[in-house]
Amino acid sequence: MKQENQMIAVCGLDCNGCGIFQATNDPQRAQKIVDWFKKERNEEVKIEDIRCLNCRGDRTKHWSPDCWILQCCVDKKGLEFCYECEDFPCDKLSQWAKTSKGYEEALNRLKEMKKK
């Protein structure tokens, strides 16, 4: 994997911009996320669960180890990024990208990575 791609998730999200990734080494940020879950979703989340070491890191420390994109791309197909798939961009990934601006940016990032 190229150095510049190390902090790009399998789906194209930029890990450096992710609050959960940042909270891994920032207890104050982690506490803010815990507080948000309590206030906005009435969910109890442990501060030690607010951590992620990237898609390629230890899955026991991944925020969403059951991510469908991670399972499809890495586990099932053995790829580093979705853009390496012969079906890229698949319908499911395209629909995912329509659900938020960040996901749309992630898909566009993957499309740019594919061009290189």
N, CA, C and O of each residue as an XYZ file, in Angstrom:
464
protein
N       0.827     -1.171      0.000
C       0.000      0.000      0.000
C       0.878      1.243      0.000
O       1.870      1.319      0.726
N       0.505      2.203     -0.814
C       1.263      3.444     -0.886
C       1.143      4.219      0.415
O       0.110      4.169      1.084
N       2.195      4.930      0.770
C       2.236      5.703      2.016
C       1.056      6.668      2.110
O       0.443      6.784      3.171
N       0.727      7.361      1.020
C      -0.340      8.360      1.093
C      -1.712      7.734      1.302
O      -2.655      8.440      1.661
N      -1.851      6.435      1.090
C      -3.130      5.763      1.249
C      -3.287      5.090      2.610
O      -4.332      4.497      2.880
N      -2.286      5.166      3.462
C      -2.333      4.442      4.717
C      -3.478      4.861      5.617
O      -3.998      4.025      6.357
N      -3.887      6.095      5.588
C      -4.960      6.539      6.458
C      -6.277      6.716      5.711
O      -7.163      7.442      6.161
N      -6.396      6.052      4.578
C      -7.653      6.025      3.841
C      -8.272      4.655      4.075
O      -7.633      3.625      3.858
N      -9.512      4.658      4.516
C     -10.207      3.405      4.799
C     -10.517      2.657      3.508
O     -10.455      3.220      2.416
N     -10.843      1.417      3.649
C     -11.204      0.543      2.540
C     -12.286      1.194      1.667
O     -12.269      1.061      0.443
N     -13.220      1.894      2.310
C     -14.349      2.517      1.620
C     -14.028      3.902      1.075
O     -14.856      4.499      0.386
N     -12.837      4.423      1.373
C     -12.454      5.737      0.888
C     -12.553      6.843      1.923
O     -12.124      7.966      1.660
N     -13.108      6.556      3.096
C     -13.159      7.581      4.145
C     -11.744      7.936      4.582
O     -10.862      7.078      4.610
N     -11.532      9.200      4.922
C     -10.236      9.664      5.414
C     -10.212      9.485      6.926
O     -10.888     10.215      7.651
N      -9.446      8.526      7.397
C      -9.395      8.203      8.826
C      -8.948      9.392      9.668
O      -9.409      9.552     10.798
N      -8.075     10.211      9.148
C      -7.575     11.349      9.918
C      -8.681     12.324     10.296
O      -8.557     13.038     11.291
N      -9.750     12.368      9.526
C     -10.855     13.273      9.809
C     -11.942     12.659     10.673
O     -12.945     13.312     10.963
N     -11.761     11.428     11.082
C     -12.780     10.701     11.841
C     -12.606     10.934     13.339
O     -11.528     10.701     13.887
N     -13.659     11.390     13.992
C     -13.609     11.644     15.425
C     -13.321     10.392     16.238
O     -12.623     10.462     17.250
N     -13.837      9.268     15.819
C     -13.594      8.028     16.556
C     -12.136      7.621     16.419
O     -11.521      7.182     17.391
N     -11.576      7.762     15.225
C     -10.157      7.460     15.042
C      -9.311      8.400     15.897
O      -8.362      7.962     16.547
N      -9.650      9.681     15.900
C      -8.919     10.661     16.699
C      -9.060     10.383     18.193
O      -8.121     10.608     18.957
N     -10.230      9.895     18.616
C     -10.492      9.633     20.027
C      -9.680      8.472     20.572
O      -9.551      8.328     21.788
N      -9.136      7.650     19.703
C      -8.331      6.513     20.138
C      -7.213      6.960     21.069
O      -6.879      6.264     22.027
N      -6.639      8.122     20.783
C      -5.536      8.649     21.592
C      -5.876      9.987     22.244
O      -4.981     10.735     22.637
N      -7.170     10.286     22.358
C      -7.602     11.557     22.924
C      -8.791     11.313     23.861
O      -9.938     11.327     23.413
N      -8.534     11.091     25.148
C      -9.614     10.779     26.088
C     -10.714     11.844     26.162
O     -11.879     11.506     26.373
N     -10.365     13.106     25.995
C     -11.383     14.158     26.033
C     -12.335     14.032     24.851
O     -13.548     14.176     25.007
N     -11.787     13.763     23.671
C     -12.633     13.569     22.487
C     -13.497     12.325     22.672
O     -14.681     12.329     22.333
N     -12.908     11.268     23.207
C     -13.658     10.031     23.445
C     -14.822     10.293     24.407
O     -15.925      9.787     24.201
N     -14.576     11.076     25.444
C     -15.640     11.378     26.405
C     -16.761     12.174     25.748
O     -17.934     11.957     26.051
N     -16.414     13.087     24.860
C     -17.445     13.856     24.142
C     -18.320     12.938     23.302
O     -19.530     13.145     23.205
N     -17.716     11.928     22.696
C     -18.488     10.982     21.886
C     -19.397     10.142     22.782
O     -20.555      9.899     22.441
N     -18.875      9.699     23.924
C     -19.682      8.950     24.890
C     -20.880      9.806     25.325
O     -22.011      9.324     25.379
N     -20.616     11.069     25.630
C     -21.690     11.986     26.054
C     -22.718     12.180     24.939
O     -23.917     12.248     25.207
N     -22.256     12.270     23.699
C     -23.165     12.432     22.559
C     -24.097     11.227     22.440
O     -25.303     11.383     22.248
N     -23.530     10.025     22.555
C     -24.360      8.819     22.467
C     -25.436      8.813     23.555
O     -26.579      8.434     23.303
N     -25.066      9.230     24.751
C     -26.019      9.266     25.858
C     -27.125     10.279     25.582
O     -28.305      9.975     25.752
N     -26.744     11.484     25.157
C     -27.719     12.553     24.938
C     -28.579     12.321     23.695
O     -29.804     12.427     23.759
N     -27.942     12.005     22.565
C     -28.662     11.924     21.291
C     -29.347     10.586     21.031
O     -30.376     10.527     20.359
N     -28.775      9.523     21.563
C     -29.324      8.188     21.282
C     -29.748      7.431     22.535
O     -30.251      6.310     22.452
N     -29.543      8.046     23.691
C     -29.845      7.397     24.967
C     -29.187      6.010     25.051
O     -29.785      5.044     25.525
N     -27.939      5.948     24.575
C     -27.165      4.710     24.597
C     -25.962      4.878     25.505
O     -25.305      5.919     25.508
N     -25.688      3.847     26.266
C     -24.505      3.825     27.117
C     -23.356      3.214     26.315
O     -23.436      2.064     25.884
N     -22.306      3.974     26.121
C     -21.123      3.512     25.411
C     -19.939      3.717     26.340
O     -19.805      4.773     26.958
N     -19.094      2.728     26.439
C     -17.912      2.832     27.299
C     -16.825      3.629     26.591
O     -16.631      3.495     25.382
N     -16.128      4.447     27.342
C     -15.071      5.273     26.762
C     -13.996      4.412     26.083
O     -13.435      4.818     25.065
N     -13.709      3.251     26.626
C     -12.687      2.385     26.028
C     -13.142      1.763     24.702
O     -12.331      1.203     23.964
N     -14.434      1.864     24.406
C     -14.939      1.359     23.126
C     -14.846      2.397     22.010
O     -15.071      2.076     20.843
N     -14.518      3.625     22.359
C     -14.390      4.687     21.364
C     -12.957      4.653     20.841
O     -12.106      5.433     21.270
N     -12.711      3.753     19.925
C     -11.373      3.607     19.354
C     -11.462      2.896     18.013
O     -12.362      2.091     17.770
N     -10.529      3.206     17.172
C     -10.411      2.556     15.875
C      -8.970      2.732     15.415
O      -8.403      3.820     15.516
N      -8.403      1.682     14.923
C      -7.021      1.727     14.437
C      -6.970      1.497     12.931
O      -6.006      0.932     12.413
N      -8.003      1.935     12.240
C      -8.093      1.826     10.797
C      -8.617      0.447     10.417
O      -8.561     -0.487     11.216
N      -9.113      0.327      9.223
C      -9.673     -0.936      8.736
C      -8.651     -2.071      8.733
O      -9.004     -3.243      8.864
N      -7.417     -1.712      8.586
C      -6.381     -2.734      8.491
C      -5.779     -3.076      9.849
O      -4.879     -3.910      9.945
N      -6.276     -2.434     10.883
C      -5.780     -2.683     12.232
C      -6.493     -3.846     12.890
O      -7.254     -4.576     12.256
N      -6.235     -3.994     14.140
C      -6.822     -5.042     14.953
C      -8.342     -4.894     14.973
O      -8.854     -3.869     15.422
N      -9.057     -5.889     14.499
C     -10.517     -5.801     14.429
C     -11.170     -5.745     15.810
O     -12.296     -5.266     15.941
N     -10.481     -6.224     16.830
C     -11.063     -6.138     18.165
C     -11.052     -4.695     18.662
O     -11.711     -4.368     19.648
N     -10.297     -3.831     17.971
C     -10.235     -2.422     18.336
C     -10.846     -1.538     17.251
O     -10.665     -0.320     17.261
N     -11.549     -2.138     16.340
C     -12.186     -1.413     15.241
C     -13.579     -0.990     15.675
O     -14.295     -1.753     16.325
N     -13.959      0.219     15.316
C     -15.258      0.741     15.717
C     -16.393     -0.098     15.144
O     -17.376     -0.353     15.840
N     -16.280     -0.524     13.915
C     -17.329     -1.351     13.323
C     -16.724     -2.553     12.611
O     -16.631     -2.567     11.384
N     -16.313     -3.555     13.372
C     -15.684     -4.727     12.764
C     -16.627     -5.505     11.855
O     -16.185     -6.324     11.049
N     -17.925     -5.250     11.986
C     -18.903     -5.931     11.153
C     -19.329     -5.086      9.943
O     -20.362     -5.361      9.332
N     -18.550     -4.071      9.600
C     -18.841     -3.199      8.454
C     -18.991     -4.038      7.180
O     -18.107     -4.830      6.849
N     -20.088     -3.867      6.480
C     -20.344     -4.670      5.276
C     -19.304     -4.398      4.197
O     -18.949     -5.301      3.438
N     -18.814     -3.170      4.121
C     -17.815     -2.833      3.103
C     -16.502     -3.542      3.421
O     -15.874     -4.123      2.536
N     -16.100     -3.491      4.659
C     -14.883     -4.168      5.107
C     -14.986     -5.678      4.868
O     -14.040     -6.299      4.383
N     -16.115     -6.253      5.204
C     -16.304     -7.689      5.016
C     -16.255     -8.071      3.543
O     -15.644     -9.078      3.187
N     -16.886     -7.286      2.688
C     -16.906     -7.579      1.258
C     -15.526     -7.403      0.636
O     -15.005     -8.310     -0.012
N     -14.950     -6.245      0.837
C     -13.696     -5.887      0.177
C     -12.499     -6.686      0.700
O     -11.760     -7.288     -0.080
N     -12.317     -6.688      2.002
C     -11.130     -7.299      2.603
C     -11.326     -8.789      2.849
O     -10.540     -9.615      2.386
N     -12.387     -9.122      3.584
C     -12.582    -10.518      3.990
C     -12.943    -11.426      2.811
O     -12.353    -12.491      2.630
N     -13.906    -10.995      2.026
C     -14.400    -11.846      0.937
C     -13.503    -11.813     -0.300
O     -13.230    -12.848     -0.908
N     -13.046    -10.605     -0.667
C     -12.328    -10.464     -1.941
C     -10.825    -10.275     -1.790
O     -10.100    -10.332     -2.783
N     -10.339    -10.049     -0.565
C      -8.907     -9.912     -0.324
C      -8.283     -8.669     -0.934
O      -7.113     -8.681     -1.318
N      -9.065     -7.590     -1.026
C      -8.589     -6.343     -1.622
C      -8.229     -5.336     -0.530
O      -8.631     -5.486      0.624
N      -7.473     -4.317     -0.905
C      -7.147     -3.239      0.037
C      -8.168     -2.117     -0.009
O      -8.459     -1.498      1.015
N      -8.715     -1.849     -1.194
C      -9.675     -0.774     -1.391
C     -10.780     -1.237     -2.330
O     -10.554     -2.091     -3.188
N     -11.956     -0.682     -2.172
C     -13.087     -1.034     -3.026
C     -12.807     -0.791     -4.507
O     -13.293     -1.535     -5.359
N     -12.039      0.229     -4.813
C     -11.813      0.548     -6.224
C     -11.068     -0.557     -6.969
O     -11.056     -0.564     -8.200
N     -10.452     -1.483     -6.253
C      -9.734     -2.584     -6.889
C     -10.674     -3.690     -7.366
O     -10.253     -4.596     -8.086
N     -11.918     -3.619     -6.975
C     -12.911     -4.638     -7.319
C     -13.370     -4.473     -8.765
O     -13.507     -3.356     -9.263
N     -13.602     -5.593     -9.424
C     -14.075     -5.547    -10.818
C     -15.473     -4.959    -10.914
O     -15.879     -4.521    -11.990
N     -16.223     -4.937     -9.811
C     -17.586     -4.393     -9.802
C     -17.649     -2.929     -9.353
O     -18.736     -2.367     -9.219
N     -16.490     -2.317     -9.120
C     -16.457     -0.945     -8.622
C     -16.930      0.044     -9.657
O     -16.536     -0.053    -10.819
N     -17.763      0.992     -9.276
C     -18.476      1.073     -8.008
C     -19.757      0.240     -8.091
O     -20.569      0.437     -8.995
N     -19.934     -0.665     -7.174
C     -21.114     -1.519     -7.171
C     -22.335     -0.701     -6.743
O     -22.201      0.398     -6.205
N     -23.510     -1.246     -6.987
C     -24.751     -0.552     -6.645
C     -24.844     -0.276     -5.144
O     -25.293      0.791     -4.724
N     -24.418     -1.241     -4.352
C     -24.529     -1.085     -2.898
C     -23.634      0.060     -2.408
O     -24.044      0.845     -1.553
N     -22.418      0.154     -2.947
C     -21.506      1.232     -2.575
C     -22.046      2.576     -3.063
O     -21.952      3.578     -2.355
N     -22.599      2.598     -4.247
C     -23.177      3.835     -4.790
C     -24.361      4.304     -3.959
O     -24.523      5.503     -3.733
N     -25.187      3.376     -3.505
C     -26.324      3.740     -2.651
C     -25.832      4.248     -1.293
O     -26.374      5.211     -0.750
N     -24.813      3.599     -0.756
C     -24.204      4.025      0.510
C     -23.720      5.471      0.390
O     -23.919      6.275      1.301
N     -23.087      5.796     -0.733
C     -22.530      7.135     -0.944
C     -23.615      8.207     -0.987
O     -23.337      9.376     -0.719
N     -24.829      7.831     -1.317
C     -25.931      8.790     -1.377
C     -26.488      9.144      0.001
O     -27.298     10.063      0.120
N     -26.064      8.427      1.038
C     -26.649      8.640      2.363
C     -25.978      9.740      3.172
O     -26.520     10.165      4.193
N     -24.814     10.209      2.744
C     -24.182     11.341      3.440
C     -23.127     11.985      2.557
O     -22.574     11.353      1.656
N     -22.864     13.242      2.831
C     -21.840     13.969      2.069
C     -20.471     13.323      2.265
O     -19.697     13.213      1.314
N     -20.170     12.897      3.490
C     -18.885     12.250      3.763
C     -18.711     10.963      2.976
O     -17.617     10.672      2.492
N     -19.788     10.187      2.844
C     -19.713      8.937      2.080
C     -19.569      9.227      0.587
O     -18.874      8.511     -0.135
N     -20.235     10.285      0.142
C     -20.103     10.693     -1.260
C     -18.649     11.097     -1.543
O     -18.087     10.728     -2.574
N     -18.052     11.850     -0.631
C     -16.649     12.242     -0.777
C     -15.741     11.011     -0.774
O     -14.756     10.958     -1.511
N     -16.075     10.029      0.055
C     -15.283      8.804      0.120
C     -15.322      8.063     -1.216
O     -14.289      7.603     -1.702
N     -16.503      7.948     -1.804
C     -16.623      7.281     -3.096
C     -15.846      8.047     -4.161
O     -15.168      7.442     -4.992
N     -15.941      9.359     -4.141
C     -15.189     10.168     -5.108
C     -13.683     10.008     -4.911
O     -12.927      9.993     -5.883
N     -13.249      9.889     -3.666
C     -11.829      9.668     -3.366
C     -11.371      8.335     -3.978
O     -10.293      8.251     -4.566
N     -12.198      7.307     -3.834
C     -11.873      6.000     -4.421
C     -11.786      6.079     -5.946
O     -10.911      5.470     -6.562
N     -12.693      6.829     -6.536
C     -12.669      6.982     -8.000
C     -11.376      7.658     -8.441
O     -10.786      7.281     -9.453
N     -10.938      8.656     -7.679
C      -9.664      9.321     -7.994
C      -8.477      8.374     -7.793
O      -7.541      8.372     -8.592
N      -8.517      7.578     -6.738
C      -7.450      6.627     -6.476
C      -7.350      5.603     -7.609
O      -6.255      5.176     -7.977
N      -8.484      5.222     -8.147
C      -8.502      4.243     -9.244
C      -7.816      4.793    -10.487
O      -7.182      4.046    -11.232
N      -7.941      6.100    -10.712
C      -7.345      6.733    -11.889
C      -5.824      6.723    -11.841
O      -5.174      6.745    -12.886
N      -5.245      6.689    -10.636
C      -3.784      6.790    -10.491
C      -3.070      5.522    -10.880
O      -1.842      5.459    -10.810
